[in-house]
Amino acid sequence: MKSKGHTTRIFIVEDDPMYQRMARYVMEMNPDHEVHLFGSGKECLQNLHLNPDVVSIDFSLPDMTGEEILQKIKAHNQDICCVMFSGQDDVATAVKLLKAGAFDYITKDNESKERLLNSLNHIKNHIQLKGELANLKAELNAKYEFQKTITGNSKPMLEVLKMLEKAVTTNIIVSITGETGTGKEVVAKSIHHNSTRRSMPFVAVNMSAIPKELVESELFGFEKGAFTGAVAQKKGQFELADGGTLFLDEIAEMDLNMQSKLLRALQEREFVRIGGQKPTPFTARIIIATHRNLADEVLKGNFREDLYYRLLGINITLPPLRERDNDILLLAQQFLNEFAKQNNLGKLDFSKEAKSKLLNYAFPGNVRELKAVVELAAVMASNGVVEAEDISFNSAKKEMAFISDELTLEAYKTRIINHYLEKYNNDVLLVASKLDIGKSTIYRMLKGEMEEAA
């Protein structure tokens, strides 16, 4: 599509010399218009390779009707805007042509010139908006390219990237598992925007955020009069996502009754609105996510076994941040750069001590927590450097993090020492006394961390 300020190519298909001159005069009033005249439908169709933006068509031509020309133009390129001219003010004909894809229907009379100008302005605005929308979609798709969206070169994340590449090649259901804050929705969006469905809707539904009694109407919609307050038909998320991707987050929070209805919808590829009788088919791809272990939920009786197998598909397990090694520093720098750019803070970097502090924290809130910590640190920083004292951890799960991982004894030792250093404001003598260790042990540990961070 051409954007505003570019040449607009216009075809005029008209056998009446007077209207031919009038249309040409009106359209050439703008120097950005490139006008081509044709006296028959055949001539116009033979020149469609020139890719016009607008075609003005006389309804009654000597060789074919305007409706026939319209159909052939639309078969060639749906994006070409066609304006129909007719000597008859026939409402039925006008409606028929508009339904067939005409942009406007203009009767040949004293107001033809003004109506043509108005129609042309509307067409140019339409073309501009479509071009802007196409650019936005292209930007969005580029934004969600895997290598741009999924930051990390640790072994667990490289495995995730391999699975993502497999997930976009088919329409198989994808189940994404991982702790809260690991980026499950980001991964779901990346799959959608890298798939053939990228131009269709991506609809996300958080099952934990919807009251149990409203889940069915939220997913499947309802008919007018289905219940008190249903004053009009409402489409559900299955219908809104049709042709695109439906992302069901926190699927394990769905109750057993609704699970059975979801299972039937997935098996039949159709659903029935509340209060309705006629099934509505859907073609949306399903991606689910949960922070729970669904197999365990099946054993506990909280999740249907048949639905579990129906949803399994390709499983992508997102690792917690504490298992991603130096990905912490890659992500931290990315978040720092983004926040600094958005808030005009100039270039910001982490000091060695700040990097060490980040590496030695367990991040129970995962990537989401890291982002919040980094953004606060950016606000607190001075002179373009984020220091260790600018970084604050306030997680309620921090105390439990010491025993939640399977680490070596040496790694636990390092974590405990860092915890005490943070708690007692880096007072090495006091920490050595509290832990009953030599201060040289602490200094050696700190030296090793600074060398690793460098």
C-alpha positions in Angstrom: 0.0 0.0 0.0 1.1 3.6 -0.6 1.2 6.0 2.2 0.2 9.6 2.3 2.4 11.8 0.0 3.1 9.0 -2.6 1.7 8.9 -6.1 -1.8 7.4 -6.2 -2.4 5.5 -9.5 -6.0 6.0 -10.8 -7.8 4.2 -13.7 -10.9 5.9 -15.3 -13.0 3.4 -17.3 -15.6 5.6 -19.1 -16.9 5.7 -22.7 -18.7 9.1 -22.3 -16.3 11.8 -23.3 -17.9 14.4 -21.0 -17.6 12.3 -17.9 -14.2 11.1 -18.9 -13.0 14.8 -19.0 -14.7 15.6 -15.8 -13.3 12.7 -13.9 -9.8 13.3 -15.3 -10.0 17.0 -14.3 -11.1 16.2 -10.7 -8.5 13.6 -10.2 -5.6 15.6 -11.7 -6.3 18.5 -9.4 -3.8 16.8 -7.1 -0.3 16.5 -8.6 0.3 13.3 -6.6 -2.3 11.5 -8.8 -1.3 9.5 -11.9 -4.4 9.1 -14.1 -5.0 6.6 -16.9 -8.0 6.7 -19.2 -9.7 3.6 -20.8 -12.8 3.6 -23.0 -13.7 -0.1 -22.4 -13.6 -2.7 -19.7 -11.2 -4.9 -21.7 -8.6 -2.1 -21.9 -8.8 -1.6 -18.2 -8.4 -5.3 -17.4 -5.4 -5.6 -19.8 -3.6 -3.0 -17.8 -4.2 -4.3 -14.2 -0.5 -5.3 -14.1 0.2 -1.5 -13.5 -1.4 -2.1 -10.0 -3.8 0.9 -9.7 -4.9 2.1 -6.3 -8.3 3.3 -7.5 -10.5 2.4 -10.5 -13.5 4.6 -11.5 -15.9 2.4 -13.5 -18.9 3.4 -15.7 -21.6 0.8 -15.0 -22.8 0.7 -18.6 -19.8 0.1 -21.0 -20.1 -1.1 -24.6 -18.2 -4.4 -24.0 -19.2 -5.5 -20.4 -21.1 -4.3 -17.4 -19.5 -2.5 -14.5 -20.4 -5.4 -12.2 -18.4 -7.8 -14.4 -15.4 -5.5 -14.4 -15.7 -5.1 -10.6 -15.7 -8.9 -10.1 -12.6 -9.3 -12.3 -10.7 -6.5 -10.6 -11.5 -7.9 -7.2 -10.4 -11.4 -8.3 -7.1 -9.9 -9.4 -6.5 -7.8 -6.3 -9.0 -7.3 -3.4 -7.1 -4.2 -2.3 -8.0 -2.1 -5.4 -10.7 0.4 -4.5 -13.5 0.7 -7.1 -15.9 3.6 -7.5 -19.0 2.8 -9.7 -20.6 5.5 -11.9 -24.1 5.1 -13.2 -26.7 7.2 -15.0 -29.4 5.5 -12.9 -30.1 6.2 -9.2 -31.0 2.6 -8.5 -30.8 1.7 -4.8 -31.0 -2.1 -5.4 -28.1 -1.9 -7.9 -26.0 0.3 -5.6 -26.5 -2.1 -2.6 -25.6 -5.1 -4.8 -22.4 -3.5 -6.1 -21.3 -2.4 -2.6 -21.8 -5.9 -1.3 -19.7 -7.1 -4.2 -16.8 -5.0 -3.0 -17.3 -1.5 -4.6 -16.1 1.3 -2.4 -18.7 3.8 -3.5 -21.7 4.2 -6.0 -22.1 7.6 -7.6 -25.0 8.7 -9.8 -24.1 10.9 -12.8 -25.7 14.3 -11.9 -24.7 17.8 -11.0 -23.1 16.7 -7.8 -20.9 14.0 -9.3 -17.8 16.1 -9.1 -18.1 16.8 -5.4 -19.1 13.2 -4.6 -16.1 11.9 -6.6 -13.7 14.2 -4.6 -15.2 13.1 -1.3 -15.0 9.5 -2.3 -11.4 9.9 -3.4 -10.4 11.5 -0.1 -12.0 8.6 1.8 -10.2 6.1 -0.3 -6.8 7.8 0.3 -7.5 7.8 4.0 -8.5 4.1 3.8 -5.3 3.2 1.9 -3.2 5.2 4.4 -4.8 3.4 7.4 -4.4 0.0 5.8 -0.7 0.8 5.1 -0.2 1.9 8.7 -1.9 -1.2 10.0 0.3 -3.4 7.8 3.4 -1.6 9.1 2.2 -2.1 12.7 1.6 -5.8 12.1 5.1 -6.1 10.6 6.6 -4.3 13.6 4.7 -6.6 16.0 5.8 -9.7 14.2 9.4 -8.5 14.2 9.1 -7.7 17.9 8.2 -11.3 18.6 10.9 -13.0 16.6 12.2 -15.7 18.9 15.8 -14.4 19.1 14.6 -10.9 19.9 11.9 -12.0 22.4 13.5 -14.9 24.2 16.7 -13.6 25.7 19.2 -16.2 26.9 22.0 -18.5 25.9 21.9 -20.9 28.8 21.5 -24.6 28.0 17.8 -24.7 29.4 16.8 -21.7 27.2 18.5 -23.1 24.1 16.3 -26.2 24.6 13.2 -23.9 24.9 14.1 -22.2 21.6 14.4 -25.6 19.8 10.9 -26.5 21.1 9.5 -23.1 19.9 10.8 -23.7 16.4 8.9 -27.0 16.4 5.7 -25.5 17.8 5.3 -23.0 15.0 5.3 -25.6 12.2 2.0 -27.3 13.0 -1.3 -26.5 14.7 -0.8 -28.9 17.6 -1.8 -27.8 21.0 1.1 -26.3 23.0 1.3 -26.6 26.8 3.6 -24.2 28.6 4.7 -25.0 32.1 6.9 -23.1 34.5 6.9 -21.2 37.7 5.0 -17.9 38.0 6.9 -15.1 36.4 9.0 -17.2 33.9 7.3 -15.6 30.9 4.7 -18.1 29.8 2.5 -15.5 28.0 5.5 -14.0 26.2 6.3 -17.4 24.8 2.7 -18.0 23.8 2.6 -14.7 21.9 5.9 -15.5 20.3 4.5 -18.8 19.0 1.5 -17.0 17.6 3.4 -14.2 15.9 5.9 -16.6 14.3 3.1 -18.9 13.0 0.9 -18.7 9.9 -1.8 -17.3 12.1 0.1 -14.1 12.9 -2.4 -11.9 11.0 -5.3 -13.3 13.1 -6.3 -12.5 16.7 -4.3 -13.6 19.7 -6.7 -13.8 22.7 -5.4 -14.5 26.2 -7.7 -15.6 29.0 -6.4 -15.9 32.6 -8.5 -18.7 34.2 -7.5 -17.8 37.7 -8.9 -14.2 37.3 -12.4 -15.3 36.3 -15.1 -16.2 38.9 -16.0 -19.9 38.5 -19.6 -19.1 37.6 -18.6 -16.8 34.7 -16.0 -19.0 33.0 -18.5 -20.6 30.6 -20.0 -17.3 29.4 -16.5 -15.8 29.1 -15.2 -18.7 26.9 -18.3 -19.6 24.9 -20.5 -16.4 25.1 -24.3 -16.3 25.5 -27.5 -15.6 23.6 -29.8 -12.7 24.2 -32.2 -13.6 27.1 -30.1 -16.5 28.2 -30.2 -15.2 31.8 -31.2 -12.1 33.7 -29.1 -9.2 32.4 -28.3 -10.9 29.0 -29.8 -8.0 27.0 -27.8 -8.8 23.8 -25.8 -11.6 22.3 -22.2 -11.8 23.5 -19.4 -13.6 21.7 -17.0 -15.6 23.9 -13.3 -15.8 23.6 -13.4 -19.0 21.5 -15.3 -17.1 18.9 -13.2 -13.9 19.2 -10.0 -15.9 18.7 -11.4 -17.9 15.7 -8.7 -18.4 13.0 -6.0 -17.2 15.5 -4.7 -18.4 18.8 -6.6 -18.8 22.1 -4.2 -18.8 25.1 -5.7 -20.3 28.2 -3.4 -19.3 31.1 -3.5 -21.0 34.5 -5.6 -23.8 33.0 -5.3 -25.9 36.3 -7.6 -23.4 38.0 -10.6 -24.4 35.9 -13.1 -26.5 37.9 -14.0 -30.1 36.9 -17.5 -29.2 35.5 -16.0 -26.6 33.1 -13.2 -29.0 32.3 -15.7 -31.4 30.8 -17.3 -28.7 28.7 -13.8 -27.6 27.5 -13.0 -31.2 26.6 -16.1 -31.6 24.5 -15.4 -28.3 22.7 -11.9 -29.4 21.8 -13.0 -32.9 20.7 -15.9 -31.6 18.5 -14.1 -28.3 17.4 -17.3 -26.5 18.2 -19.2 -25.0 21.2 -22.7 -23.8 22.1 -23.3 -20.3 23.5 -25.2 -20.3 26.8 -28.9 -20.2 26.0 -28.3 -21.3 22.4 -29.0 -24.5 20.5 -26.9 -24.3 17.4 -23.2 -25.4 17.7 -20.7 -22.8 16.5 -17.5 -24.2 15.0 -14.1 -22.7 15.8 -10.6 -22.9 14.2 -8.5 -21.2 16.8 -5.3 -22.9 17.9 -5.1 -23.6 21.6 -2.1 -22.9 23.8 -2.4 -23.5 27.5 -0.1 -22.6 30.4 0.1 -23.4 34.1 2.5 -23.1 37.0 1.2 -26.4 38.4 2.2 -29.9 37.5 -0.9 -31.2 35.6 0.0 -34.8 36.1 0.1 -34.3 39.9 -3.3 -32.5 39.6 -4.7 -35.5 37.8 -3.5 -37.8 40.6 -5.1 -35.5 43.2 -8.4 -35.6 41.4 -8.3 -31.9 40.5 -7.9 -32.3 36.8 -9.6 -34.6 34.3 -7.2 -37.3 32.9 -8.9 -37.3 29.5 -8.5 -33.5 29.3 -4.9 -33.7 30.4 -4.0 -36.0 27.5 -6.0 -33.9 25.1 -4.1 -30.8 26.1 -0.6 -32.3 26.4 0.5 -31.7 22.8 4.0 -30.2 22.7 5.2 -29.4 26.2 7.5 -26.4 26.7 8.9 -26.1 30.2 10.3 -22.7 31.1 13.2 -23.0 33.6 13.2 -20.8 36.7 15.6 -17.8 36.5 17.9 -19.3 39.2 18.7 -22.2 36.8 19.7 -20.0 33.8 23.2 -19.0 34.8 24.4 -15.8 33.2 21.1 -15.2 31.5 20.3 -13.2 34.6 22.9 -10.6 33.6 21.8 -10.6 29.9 18.1 -10.0 30.9 19.1 -7.5 33.5 21.0 -5.4 31.0 18.2 -5.7 28.5 15.6 -4.5 31.0 18.0 -1.7 32.1 18.5 -0.5 28.5 14.7 -0.6 27.7 13.8 1.3 30.9 16.6 3.9 30.4 15.4 4.5 26.8 11.7 4.8 27.7 12.5 7.3 30.5 15.3 9.3 28.9 17.9 8.3 31.5 20.8 8.0 29.2 23.2 5.0 29.1 23.2 2.9 32.2 25.4 0.0 33.2 25.9 -2.3 36.2 28.9 -2.2 38.4 30.8 -5.4 39.1 29.4 -5.5 42.6 25.8 -5.0 41.3 26.3 -7.9 38.8 27.6 -10.1 41.7 24.5 -9.2 43.8 22.2 -10.1 41.0 23.9 -13.4 40.3 23.7 -14.5 43.9 20.0 -13.9 44.4 17.5 -16.8 43.8 14.8 -14.6 42.2 11.8 -16.6 43.4 9.6 -14.2 41.3 11.7 -15.1 38.2 11.9 -12.8 35.2 9.0 -10.7 36.3 10.8 -10.0 39.6 14.1 -9.3 37.9 12.4 -6.7 35.7 10.9 -4.9 38.7 14.2 -5.0 40.6 16.2 -3.6 37.6 13.7 -0.8 36.9 13.8 0.3 40.6 17.6 0.2 40.5 17.6 2.3 37.4 15.7 5.0 39.2 18.0 4.9 42.2 21.2 4.9 40.1 23.6 7.9 39.8 26.3 8.9 37.3 25.2 6.3 34.8 26.1 3.3 37.0 23.8 0.9 38.9 25.6 0.1 42.2 25.0 -2.8 44.5 23.3 -0.6 47.0 20.8 0.5 44.3 19.4 -3.0 44.1 16.7 -4.0 46.5 15.1 -7.4 46.9 11.8 -7.5 48.7 10.4 -11.0 47.8 8.3 -12.7 50.4 9.7 -16.0 49.2 13.3 -15.0 49.6 13.9 -16.9 52.9 12.5 -20.1 51.4 14.7 -19.9 48.3 17.7 -21.2 50.2 16.2 -24.7 50.4 14.0 -24.8 47.3 16.8 -25.7 44.9 19.1 -28.7 44.5 22.5 -27.0 44.8 26.0 -28.1 45.8 27.1 -27.6 49.4 29.5 -24.9 48.1 26.7 -23.1 46.3 24.5 -23.1 49.4 27.4 -21.8 51.4 27.9 -18.9 49.0 24.2 -18.1 49.0 24.1 -18.0 52.8 27.1 -15.8 53.1 25.6 -13.3 50.5 22.3 -13.4 52.4 24.1 -12.3 55.6 26.2 -9.7 53.8 23.0 -8.1 52.5 21.3 -8.4 55.8 24.2 -6.7 57.7 25.1 -4.1 55.1 28.3 -5.8 53.9 29.9 -5.8 57.4 32.4 -8.6 56.8 33.6 -8.8 60.4 30.0 -9.0 61.8 29.0 -11.7 59.2 32.1 -13.7 59.9 31.2 -13.6 63.6 27.6 -14.5 63.0 28.5 -17.5 60.8 31.6 -18.5 62.8 33.8 -18.5 59.8 37.0 -16.6 58.9 36.8 -13.3 57.2 39.3 -14.5 54.6 36.6 -17.0 53.5 34.2 -14.2 52.7 36.9 -12.2 50.9 37.8 -15.1 48.7 34.2 -15.7 47.8 33.6 -12.0 46.9 36.8 -12.0 44.8 35.6 -15.1 42.9 32.2 -13.5 42.2 33.7 -10.2 40.9 36.0 -12.1 38.6 33.0 -14.2 37.3 30.8 -11.1 36.8 33.7 -9.4 34.9 
